[in-house]
């Protein structure tokens, strides 16, 4: 918070947004894989579920954080 010059309220809200949106991103990507009947989304990183599994939380978290920053941290 200090390095970004933000108060504790904004940091708490951003933390909540990242946690909730990241979880939804993970669940959404898992649902897509189940619907496609695919266990791994690739073989680039064996044992990790594929490349998309490393970034599935970012699919929802990044846009959600961007919207918060754009509308509330001008």
N, C-alpha and C positions, 0 to 999 in steps of 0.2 A: 504494500500500500504506500509506503514511504517513497519508494523509487518511482512510482507512477503518479505520485502526488494525489492520491485518492483517499477519501475518508473510509472509515470502517464500514459504513452503511453500503457504499458502492461495492466494496470488496465482498461483503456478505451476500449481496444480491447477485453479483457475478459468480460467486462460488455456487450458489443455489442453482442458477441458470445452467452452469456448466455440468453440474451433477445430474440434474433432471434431464436436460437435453441429451447429454452423453448416454445416459441409460436408455432413453427412447431410441437414439440412433443405433445402439447395439441391438436392442430388441427388434427394431425394424429390419435391420440387415439379417438377423437370424431368421425372422419370419420369411423374408425373401428366399433365403437358402432352403428353408423347409418346403416352401411352395415349389421350388425348382428341384427338390429332392437331391440336393448337392451337399455333401459333407464339408468339403473344403472348396474355397473359392479360387484356389490356385495352388501351384506347387513351388512357388518361388521361395517360400520359407517353410520347409517341411515341419510338421508338428505344431504349427501355429495357426492352422485353419485357413491359411491363404493370406494373400496380401491385403485384401479388403478387410479382414478381421482386425488388422492393426489400426485401421483408420475409420472403422464404422461409427465410433462415438463422435468423431469430428463431423460427420455428415449433418447432424442436427445441432451440435454445440457451437460450431463456428458461426453459422448464420444467426443463431439466437444471440450470441455475444455481440456480434456486429450490430444487430438491431438495437440492443440495449445501449451500446456505446454511441451509436449514431443519434438516437433519440434522447438520451438522458445525460450524456457526458460531453456535450458540446462546449 
